């Protein structure tokens, strides 16, 4: 087995060339979008959505270490996947599933929980999601000069999730779990204050909320209502959401 390091931006096609080992004239490997095209026929929509989010984010789970590694930039994007999918003259089952599923996935997830929350909100109700429009993850909100003072001079904020047309933001607050991060907690509060001053509704969730099914559903209902969508409290809907959440929490094992 030979490990290859590729430091340039990955090409968007199905295959790309890498430096061949001794004895070979050339070597091609499957790119991230090509990998998804191959896996799409072998996995269901939820599994595929998690794979897409992982490859279109800038983190990589290390389950054996209970940690994440981070890339300078995502390995892929939904735009690249769409371009590859359109290049197939025929549309076999896996490609059709890939085209459908990627519409529910946002680019630029920065952590496993960003993947979990985003997919729980955006996947269709039949799969246990809330059926909401796909938000932008870590998108930039420009901050006017007088408010940048509250952010220590920063001129932009990047919330976890954003629906710009509705001036709605959500954030997963992992820092509340760590008392030693008091300075970071203060900065997070200032960020939320600035976003509210800019006219955004900010919905915050943390591990305590996410571990409690009722609290989690109440947060999802609030987001749905702001976006103008209904939220299903029926027993069957709650079972589907519970089962989906359990699967999404294993996102690091998706490979």
ChimeraX attribute file (.defattr): number of C-alpha atoms within 10 A of each C-alpha:
attribute: neighborCount
match mode: 1-to-1
recipient: residues
	/A:1	3
	/A:2	6
	/A:3	6
	/A:4	10
	/A:5	8
	/A:6	9
	/A:7	6
	/A:8	6
	/A:9	10
	/A:10	13
	/A:11	15
	/A:12	19
	/A:13	17
	/A:14	20
	/A:15	16
	/A:16	14
	/A:17	12
	/A:18	13
	/A:19	13
	/A:20	13
	/A:21	12
	/A:22	7
	/A:23	6
	/A:24	8
	/A:25	8
	/A:26	11
	/A:27	12
	/A:28	12
	/A:29	12
	/A:30	15
	/A:31	19
	/A:32	24
	/A:33	29
	/A:34	20
	/A:35	15
	/A:36	22
	/A:37	23
	/A:38	16
	/A:39	18
	/A:40	24
	/A:41	17
	/A:42	12
	/A:43	14
	/A:44	14
	/A:45	19
	/A:46	20
	/A:47	18
	/A:48	23
	/A:49	27
	/A:50	26
	/A:51	26
	/A:52	27
	/A:53	31
	/A:54	28
	/A:55	22
	/A:56	26
	/A:57	26
	/A:58	21
	/A:59	23
	/A:60	18
	/A:61	19
	/A:62	12
	/A:63	12
	/A:64	8
	/A:65	7
	/A:66	8
	/A:67	12
	/A:68	15
	/A:69	10
	/A:70	13
	/A:71	11
	/A:72	7
	/A:73	12
	/A:74	21
	/A:75	20
	/A:76	24
	/A:77	22
	/A:78	20
	/A:79	14
	/A:80	16
	/A:81	24
	/A:82	17
	/A:83	15
	/A:84	18
	/A:85	23
	/A:86	12
	/A:87	12
	/A:88	10
	/A:89	7
	/A:90	10
	/A:91	13
	/A:92	10
	/A:93	11
	/A:94	19
	/A:95	22
	/A:96	15
	/A:97	18
	/A:98	25
	/A:99	20
	/A:100	13
	/A:101	21
	/A:102	22
	/A:103	15
	/A:104	25
	/A:105	28
	/A:106	25
	/A:107	25
	/A:108	25
	/A:109	25
	/A:110	22
	/A:111	19
	/A:112	22
	/A:113	19
	/A:114	21
	/A:115	26
	/A:116	21
	/A:117	23
	/A:118	26
	/A:119	28
	/A:120	25
	/A:121	23
	/A:122	20
	/A:123	24
	/A:124	17
	/A:125	17
	/A:126	12
	/A:127	16
	/A:128	23
	/A:129	26
	/A:130	26
	/A:131	20
	/A:132	23
	/A:133	18
	/A:134	19
	/A:135	23
	/A:136	21
	/A:137	25
	/A:138	19
	/A:139	18
	/A:140	13
	/A:141	15
	/A:142	14
	/A:143	18
	/A:144	13
	/A:145	12
	/A:146	10
	/A:147	18
	/A:148	17
	/A:149	13
	/A:150	14
	/A:151	18
	/A:152	10
	/A:153	12
	/A:154	14
	/A:155	16
	/A:156	16
	/A:157	18
	/A:158	16
	/A:159	20
	/A:160	24
	/A:161	24
	/A:162	24
	/A:163	17
	/A:164	13
	/A:165	7
	/A:166	12
	/A:167	16
	/A:168	20
	/A:169	24
	/A:170	23
	/A:171	21
	/A:172	19
	/A:173	14
	/A:174	13
	/A:175	17
	/A:176	17
	/A:177	12
	/A:178	10
	/A:179	10
	/A:180	10
	/A:181	12
	/A:182	12
	/A:183	10
	/A:184	14
	/A:185	18
	/A:186	11
	/A:187	15
	/A:188	17
	/A:189	11
	/A:190	15
	/A:191	20
	/A:192	21
	/A:193	16
	/A:194	20
	/A:195	22
	/A:196	15
	/A:197	11
	/A:198	15
	/A:199	10
	/A:200	19
	/A:201	18
	/A:202	19
	/A:203	16
	/A:204	14
	/A:205	19
	/A:206	16
	/A:207	15
	/A:208	13
	/A:209	16
	/A:210	17
	/A:211	11
	/A:212	10
	/A:213	15
	/A:214	12
	/A:215	14
	/A:216	17
	/A:217	20
	/A:218	14
	/A:219	18
	/A:220	20
	/A:221	19
	/A:222	15
	/A:223	23
	/A:224	18
	/A:225	12
	/A:226	13
	/A:227	16
	/A:228	11
	/A:229	15
	/A:230	15
	/A:231	19
	/A:232	13
	/A:233	12
	/A:234	8
	/A:235	9
	/A:236	12
	/A:237	18
	/A:238	17
	/A:239	13
	/A:240	15
	/A:241	22
	/A:242	17
	/A:243	14
	/A:244	19
	/A:245	20
	/A:246	11
	/A:247	16
	/A:248	23
	/A:249	14
	/A:250	13
	/A:251	21
	/A:252	19
	/A:253	14
	/A:254	14
	/A:255	10
